Amino acid sequence: MKRSRFTEEQIIGMLKEQEAGMATADVCRKHGVSTATFYKYKARFGGLEVSDARRLKALEDENSKLKKLLAEAMLDIAILKDVASRKW
C-alpha cells in the first residue's frame, strides 16, 4: 500500500479546518489534495482525535504482523501434514 505524504496529525488538521467552516474545495486547494482523497481521509479519520489515530495505526500494524505470523504457521502445518501423509 502506498504511504500517504501526510501524517495522521496533518490529515486530522485538514478535517478540523473543514469542520470549522472552511469550504472543502479551499481546504483541498490549500493542502494540494483532491476532493476524492479528502473524502477518503474523512471516511477513515472523521471524528478521531490525534491520539485515537495513533492508536488506530498501532493496532493496524499489530494486526498485519499477526496475520503474517498466522499465514506462516498455517504454511508450516500444511507442509508437516504433507510430509506425514506420504508413505515411506
N, CA, C and O atoms as a GROMACS GRO file, in nm:
protein
  352
    1MET      N    1   0.083  -0.117   0.000
    1MET     CA    2   0.000   0.000   0.000
    1MET      C    3   0.088   0.124   0.000
    1MET      O    4   0.188   0.130   0.072
    2LYS      N    5   0.050   0.221  -0.081
    2LYS     CA    6   0.128   0.344  -0.090
    2LYS      C    7   0.112   0.426   0.037
    2LYS      O    8   0.002   0.442   0.090
    3ARG      N    9   0.223   0.478   0.083
    3ARG     CA   10   0.220   0.562   0.202
    3ARG      C   11   0.167   0.701   0.168
    3ARG      O   12   0.193   0.754   0.060
    4SER      N   13   0.093   0.757   0.260
    4SER     CA   14   0.042   0.892   0.243
    4SER      C   15   0.154   0.991   0.267
    4SER      O   16   0.243   0.968   0.349
    5ARG      N   17   0.150   1.101   0.196
    5ARG     CA   18   0.253   1.202   0.219
    5ARG      C   19   0.219   1.290   0.340
    5ARG      O   20   0.299   1.374   0.381
    6PHE      N   21   0.100   1.268   0.396
    6PHE     CA   22   0.058   1.342   0.513
    6PHE      C   23   0.054   1.248   0.634
    6PHE      O   24   0.021   1.130   0.622
    7THR      N   25   0.089   1.302   0.750
    7THR     CA   26   0.078   1.224   0.872
    7THR      C   27  -0.067   1.228   0.920
    7THR      O   28  -0.149   1.306   0.871
    8GLU      N   29  -0.096   1.143   1.017
    8GLU     CA   30  -0.231   1.140   1.072
    8GLU      C   31  -0.268   1.275   1.132
    8GLU      O   32  -0.382   1.320   1.121
    9GLU      N   33  -0.170   1.340   1.196
    9GLU     CA   34  -0.195   1.471   1.257
    9GLU      C   35  -0.233   1.575   1.152
    9GLU      O   36  -0.324   1.655   1.173
   10GLN      N   37  -0.162   1.573   1.038
   10GLN     CA   38  -0.191   1.669   0.932
   10GLN      C   39  -0.329   1.643   0.871
   10GLN      O   40  -0.404   1.736   0.841
   11ILE      N   41  -0.363   1.515   0.853
   11ILE     CA   42  -0.493   1.481   0.796
   11ILE      C   43  -0.605   1.526   0.889
   11ILE      O   44  -0.704   1.582   0.844
   12ILE      N   45  -0.589   1.502   1.018
   12ILE     CA   46  -0.691   1.543   1.114
   12ILE      C   47  -0.700   1.695   1.118
   12ILE      O   48  -0.808   1.751   1.136
   13GLY      N   49  -0.586   1.763   1.102
   13GLY     CA   50  -0.588   1.909   1.095
   13GLY      C   51  -0.669   1.958   0.976
   13GLY      O   52  -0.744   2.055   0.988
   14MET      N   53  -0.653   1.893   0.861
   14MET     CA   54  -0.731   1.930   0.743
   14MET      C   55  -0.881   1.912   0.769
   14MET      O   56  -0.962   1.997   0.734
   15LEU      N   57  -0.914   1.799   0.830
   15LEU     CA   58  -1.056   1.773   0.858
   15LEU      C   59  -1.114   1.874   0.956
   15LEU      O   60  -1.229   1.915   0.942
   16LYS      N   61  -1.034   1.914   1.054
   16LYS     CA   62  -1.081   2.014   1.152
   16LYS      C   63  -1.101   2.150   1.085
   16LYS      O   64  -1.194   2.224   1.119
   17GLU      N   65  -1.013   2.184   0.988
   17GLU     CA   66  -1.032   2.310   0.915
   17GLU      C   67  -1.166   2.310   0.842
   17GLU      O   68  -1.238   2.410   0.844
   18GLN      N   69  -1.199   2.199   0.778
   18GLN     CA   70  -1.324   2.190   0.705
   18GLN      C   71  -1.443   2.194   0.800
   18GLN      O   72  -1.545   2.255   0.769
   19GLU      N   73  -1.429   2.128   0.915
   19GLU     CA   74  -1.538   2.129   1.013
   19GLU      C   75  -1.558   2.267   1.074
   19GLU      O   76  -1.668   2.300   1.118
   20ALA      N   77  -1.451   2.347   1.077
   20ALA     CA   78  -1.460   2.481   1.134
   20ALA      C   79  -1.534   2.579   1.043
   20ALA      O   80  -1.563   2.691   1.083
   21GLY      N   81  -1.562   2.536   0.920
   21GLY     CA   82  -1.639   2.623   0.832
   21GLY      C   83  -1.572   2.657   0.702
   21GLY      O   84  -1.634   2.720   0.616
   22MET      N   85  -1.448   2.619   0.685
   22MET     CA   86  -1.379   2.645   0.559
   22MET      C   87  -1.435   2.553   0.451
   22MET      O   88  -1.466   2.438   0.479
   23ALA      N   89  -1.448   2.603   0.330
   23ALA     CA   90  -1.503   2.522   0.221
   23ALA      C   91  -1.410   2.406   0.188
   23ALA      O   92  -1.288   2.418   0.196
   24THR      N   93  -1.470   2.294   0.152
   24THR     CA   94  -1.392   2.174   0.122
   24THR      C   95  -1.296   2.198   0.007
   24THR      O   96  -1.180   2.155   0.012
   25ALA      N   97  -1.341   2.266  -0.096
   25ALA     CA   98  -1.255   2.295  -0.212
   25ALA      C   99  -1.135   2.380  -0.170
   25ALA      O  100  -1.024   2.359  -0.219
   26ASP      N  101  -1.157   2.475  -0.081
   26ASP     CA  102  -1.047   2.560  -0.034
   26ASP      C  103  -0.946   2.482   0.047
   26ASP      O  104  -0.825   2.502   0.032
   27VAL      N  105  -0.993   2.392   0.132
   27VAL     CA  106  -0.903   2.309   0.212
   27VAL      C  107  -0.820   2.220   0.120
   27VAL      O  108  -0.699   2.205   0.139
   28CYS      N  109  -0.885   2.161   0.021
   28CYS     CA  110  -0.815   2.073  -0.073
   28CYS      C  111  -0.711   2.150  -0.152
   28CYS      O  112  -0.599   2.102  -0.172
   29ARG      N  113  -0.746   2.267  -0.197
   29ARG     CA  114  -0.652   2.350  -0.274
   29ARG      C  115  -0.534   2.393  -0.188
   29ARG      O  116  -0.420   2.394  -0.234
   30LYS      N  117  -0.562   2.429  -0.064
   30LYS     CA  118  -0.457   2.475   0.027
   30LYS      C  119  -0.353   2.366   0.053
   30LYS      O  120  -0.233   2.394   0.058
   31HIS      N  121  -0.400   2.243   0.069
   31HIS     CA  122  -0.310   2.133   0.105
   31HIS      C  123  -0.266   2.049  -0.015
   31HIS      O  124  -0.182   1.961  -0.002
   32GLY      N  125  -0.324   2.078  -0.132
   32GLY     CA  126  -0.281   2.008  -0.253
   32GLY      C  127  -0.331   1.865  -0.264
   32GLY      O  128  -0.258   1.777  -0.310
   33VAL      N  129  -0.454   1.841  -0.221
   33VAL     CA  130  -0.513   1.708  -0.235
   33VAL      C  131  -0.642   1.720  -0.315
   33VAL      O  132  -0.702   1.826  -0.323
   34SER      N  133  -0.682   1.607  -0.375
   34SER     CA  134  -0.808   1.608  -0.450
   34SER      C  135  -0.925   1.594  -0.352
   34SER      O  136  -0.908   1.555  -0.237
   35THR      N  137  -1.043   1.628  -0.401
   35THR     CA  138  -1.160   1.615  -0.314
   35THR      C  139  -1.188   1.468  -0.283
   35THR      O  140  -1.237   1.436  -0.174
   36ALA      N  141  -1.158   1.379  -0.378
   36ALA     CA  142  -1.178   1.236  -0.353
   36ALA      C  143  -1.087   1.189  -0.239
   36ALA      O  144  -1.130   1.113  -0.152
   37THR      N  145  -0.963   1.234  -0.241
   37THR     CA  146  -0.870   1.199  -0.134
   37THR      C  147  -0.917   1.256  -0.002
   37THR      O  148  -0.910   1.190   0.102
   38PHE      N  149  -0.965   1.379  -0.005
   38PHE     CA  150  -1.014   1.442   0.118
   38PHE      C  151  -1.129   1.361   0.177
   38PHE      O  152  -1.131   1.338   0.298
   39TYR      N  153  -1.223   1.319   0.095
   39TYR     CA  154  -1.337   1.244   0.147
   39TYR      C  155  -1.296   1.103   0.191
   39TYR      O  156  -1.359   1.045   0.280
   40LYS      N  157  -1.192   1.048   0.129
   40LYS     CA  158  -1.140   0.919   0.176
   40LYS      C  159  -1.079   0.936   0.314
   40LYS      O  160  -1.098   0.851   0.402
   41TYR      N  161  -1.004   1.046   0.333
   41TYR     CA  162  -0.950   1.076   0.466
   41TYR      C  163  -1.063   1.096   0.567
   41TYR      O  164  -1.055   1.050   0.681
   42LYS      N  165  -1.167   1.164   0.523
   42LYS     CA  166  -1.279   1.193   0.614
   42LYS      C  167  -1.349   1.064   0.656
   42LYS      O  168  -1.392   1.051   0.770
   43ALA      N  169  -1.362   0.970   0.562
   43ALA     CA  170  -1.425   0.843   0.595
   43ALA      C  171  -1.340   0.763   0.694
   43ALA      O  172  -1.393   0.692   0.780
   44ARG      N  173  -1.209   0.776   0.681
   44ARG     CA  174  -1.121   0.698   0.767
   44ARG      C  175  -1.094   0.765   0.901
   44ARG      O  176  -1.096   0.700   1.006
   45PHE      N  177  -1.069   0.896   0.900
   45PHE     CA  178  -1.027   0.967   1.020
   45PHE      C  179  -1.132   1.061   1.076
   45PHE      O  180  -1.106   1.129   1.176
   46GLY      N  181  -1.249   1.068   1.017
   46GLY     CA  182  -1.352   1.160   1.063
   46GLY      C  183  -1.394   1.129   1.205
   46GLY      O  184  -1.426   1.014   1.237
   47GLY      N  185  -1.394   1.229   1.291
   47GLY     CA  186  -1.435   1.212   1.430
   47GLY      C  187  -1.325   1.162   1.522
   47GLY      O  188  -1.349   1.143   1.642
   48LEU      N  189  -1.205   1.140   1.470
   48LEU     CA  190  -1.095   1.093   1.554
   48LEU      C  191  -1.010   1.210   1.601
   48LEU      O  192  -0.998   1.312   1.534
   49GLU      N  193  -0.952   1.192   1.715
   49GLU     CA  194  -0.851   1.284   1.764
   49GLU      C  195  -0.714   1.228   1.727
   49GLU      O  196  -0.704   1.114   1.680
   50VAL      N  197  -0.609   1.305   1.747
   50VAL     CA  198  -0.475   1.263   1.710
   50VAL      C  199  -0.434   1.137   1.785
   50VAL      O  200  -0.376   1.045   1.727
   51SER      N  201  -0.464   1.131   1.914
   51SER     CA  202  -0.426   1.013   1.993
   51SER      C  203  -0.501   0.888   1.943
   51SER      O  204  -0.444   0.779   1.942
   52ASP      N  205  -0.627   0.905   1.904
   52ASP     CA  206  -0.704   0.793   1.851
   52ASP      C  207  -0.644   0.744   1.720
   52ASP      O  208  -0.639   0.623   1.695
   53ALA      N  209  -0.599   0.836   1.636
   53ALA     CA  210  -0.540   0.800   1.508
   53ALA      C  211  -0.409   0.724   1.528
   53ALA      O  212  -0.381   0.628   1.456
   54ARG      N  213  -0.330   0.767   1.625
   54ARG     CA  214  -0.205   0.696   1.655
   54ARG      C  215  -0.234   0.554   1.704
   54ARG      O  216  -0.167   0.458   1.665
   55ARG      N  217  -0.335   0.542   1.787
   55ARG     CA  218  -0.373   0.409   1.838
   55ARG      C  219  -0.424   0.321   1.723
   55ARG      O  220  -0.391   0.202   1.717
   56LEU      N  221  -0.502   0.378   1.634
   56LEU     CA  222  -0.552   0.305   1.518
   56LEU      C  223  -0.437   0.254   1.433
   56LEU      O  224  -0.439   0.139   1.388
   57LYS      N  225  -0.338   0.337   1.409
   57LYS     CA  226  -0.221   0.298   1.330
   57LYS      C  227  -0.145   0.185   1.398
   57LYS      O  228  -0.102   0.090   1.332
   58ALA      N  229  -0.127   0.195   1.529
   58ALA     CA  230  -0.057   0.090   1.603
   58ALA      C  231  -0.133  -0.042   1.596
   58ALA      O  232  -0.072  -0.148   1.580
   59LEU      N  233  -0.264  -0.037   1.608
   59LEU     CA  234  -0.345  -0.158   1.600
   59LEU      C  235  -0.340  -0.219   1.461
   59LEU      O  236  -0.335  -0.342   1.447
   60GLU      N  237  -0.340  -0.136   1.357
   60GLU     CA  238  -0.331  -0.186   1.220
   60GLU      C  239  -0.196  -0.254   1.197
   60GLU      O  240  -0.190  -0.359   1.133
   61ASP      N  241  -0.088  -0.196   1.249
   61ASP     CA  242   0.044  -0.257   1.235
   61ASP      C  243   0.049  -0.392   1.306
   61ASP      O  244   0.099  -0.490   1.252
   62GLU      N  245  -0.003  -0.395   1.428
   62GLU     CA  246  -0.003  -0.519   1.505
   62GLU      C  247  -0.087  -0.625   1.434
   62GLU      O  248  -0.049  -0.742   1.430
   63ASN      N  249  -0.200  -0.585   1.378
   63ASN     CA  250  -0.287  -0.678   1.308
   63ASN      C  251  -0.217  -0.738   1.186
   63ASN      O  252  -0.230  -0.857   1.160
   64SER      N  253  -0.144  -0.657   1.111
   64SER     CA  254  -0.075  -0.709   0.994
   64SER      C  255   0.036  -0.806   1.033
   64SER      O  256   0.056  -0.907   0.965
   65LYS      N  257   0.107  -0.777   1.142
   65LYS     CA  258   0.210  -0.870   1.190
   65LYS      C  259   0.150  -1.002   1.232
   65LYS      O  260   0.204  -1.108   1.202
   66LEU      N  261   0.037  -0.997   1.302
   66LEU     CA  262  -0.029  -1.120   1.346
   66LEU      C  263  -0.080  -1.202   1.227
   66LEU      O  264  -0.075  -1.325   1.229
   67LYS      N  265  -0.130  -1.134   1.124
   67LYS     CA  266  -0.176  -1.205   1.005
   67LYS      C  267  -0.061  -1.276   0.936
   67LYS      O  268  -0.078  -1.388   0.888
   68LYS      N  269   0.056  -1.211   0.930
   68LYS     CA  270   0.173  -1.274   0.869
   68LYS      C  271   0.216  -1.397   0.949
   68LYS      O  272   0.250  -1.500   0.892
   69LEU      N  273   0.216  -1.384   1.082
   69LEU     CA  274   0.253  -1.497   1.167
   69LEU      C  275   0.156  -1.614   1.149
   69LEU      O  276   0.198  -1.730   1.143
   70LEU      N  277   0.028  -1.584   1.140
   70LEU     CA  278  -0.072  -1.688   1.120
   70LEU      C  279  -0.053  -1.757   0.986
   70LEU      O  280  -0.062  -1.879   0.977
   71ALA      N  281  -0.027  -1.681   0.881
   71ALA     CA  282  -0.006  -1.739   0.749
   71ALA      C  283   0.116  -1.831   0.748
   71ALA      O  284   0.112  -1.938   0.689
   72GLU      N  285   0.223  -1.788   0.814
   72GLU     CA  286   0.344  -1.872   0.821
   72GLU      C  287   0.316  -2.000   0.900
   72GLU      O  288   0.362  -2.108   0.861
   73ALA      N  289   0.243  -1.990   1.010
   73ALA     CA  290   0.211  -2.108   1.090
   73ALA      C  291   0.123  -2.205   1.010
   73ALA      O  292   0.144  -2.326   1.016
   74MET      N  293   0.027  -2.152   0.937
   74MET     CA  294  -0.059  -2.238   0.857
   74MET      C  295   0.020  -2.307   0.745
   74MET      O  296  -0.008  -2.423   0.712
   75LEU      N  297   0.116  -2.238   0.688
   75LEU     CA  298   0.201  -2.297   0.585
   75LEU      C  299   0.286  -2.409   0.644
   75LEU      O  300   0.301  -2.515   0.582
   76ASP      N  301   0.342  -2.386   0.762
   76ASP     CA  302   0.420  -2.489   0.829
   76ASP      C  303   0.335  -2.613   0.858
   76ASP      O  304   0.381  -2.726   0.839
   77ILE      N  305   0.213  -2.594   0.903
   77ILE     CA  306   0.124  -2.705   0.932
   77ILE      C  307   0.091  -2.783   0.805
   77ILE      O  308   0.089  -2.906   0.806
   78ALA      N  309   0.066  -2.711   0.697
   78ALA     CA  310   0.036  -2.779   0.570
   78ALA      C  311   0.154  -2.862   0.522
   78ALA      O  312   0.136  -2.972   0.472
   79ILE      N  313   0.274  -2.809   0.537
   79ILE     CA  314   0.394  -2.884   0.497
   79ILE      C  315   0.410  -3.008   0.583
   79ILE      O  316   0.440  -3.115   0.531
   80LEU      N  317   0.391  -2.996   0.713
   80LEU     CA  318   0.404  -3.110   0.803
   80LEU      C  319   0.299  -3.217   0.773
   80LEU      O  320   0.329  -3.336   0.778
   81LYS      N  321   0.177  -3.176   0.742
   81LYS     CA  322   0.073  -3.273   0.707
   81LYS      C  323   0.108  -3.344   0.577
   81LYS      O  324   0.085  -3.464   0.564
   82ASP      N  325   0.163  -3.271   0.482
   82ASP     CA  326   0.201  -3.330   0.355
   82ASP      C  327   0.311  -3.434   0.376
   82ASP      O  328   0.305  -3.543   0.318
   83VAL      N  329   0.409  -3.401   0.456
   83VAL     CA  330   0.519  -3.493   0.482
   83VAL      C  331   0.470  -3.616   0.560
   83VAL      O  332   0.512  -3.728   0.532
   84ALA      N  333   0.381  -3.595   0.655
   84ALA     CA  334   0.329  -3.705   0.737
   84ALA      C  335   0.239  -3.798   0.658
   84ALA      O  336   0.228  -3.916   0.690
   85SER      N  337   0.174  -3.747   0.556
   85SER     CA  338   0.080  -3.830   0.480
   85SER      C  339   0.150  -3.919   0.378
   85SER      O  340   0.088  -4.013   0.327
   86ARG      N  341   0.275  -3.894   0.346
   86ARG     CA  342   0.348  -3.976   0.249
   86ARG      C  343   0.383  -4.111   0.312
   86ARG      O  344   0.405  -4.123   0.432
   87LYS      N  345   0.387  -4.210   0.225
   87LYS     CA  346   0.427  -4.343   0.271
   87LYS      C  347   0.574  -4.361   0.238
   87LYS      O  348   0.617  -4.336   0.126
   88TRP      N  349   0.650  -4.405   0.334
   88TRP     CA  350   0.794  -4.421   0.314
   88TRP      C  351   0.825  -4.560   0.283
   88TRP      O  352   0.941  -4.594   0.262
   0.00000   0.00000   0.00000
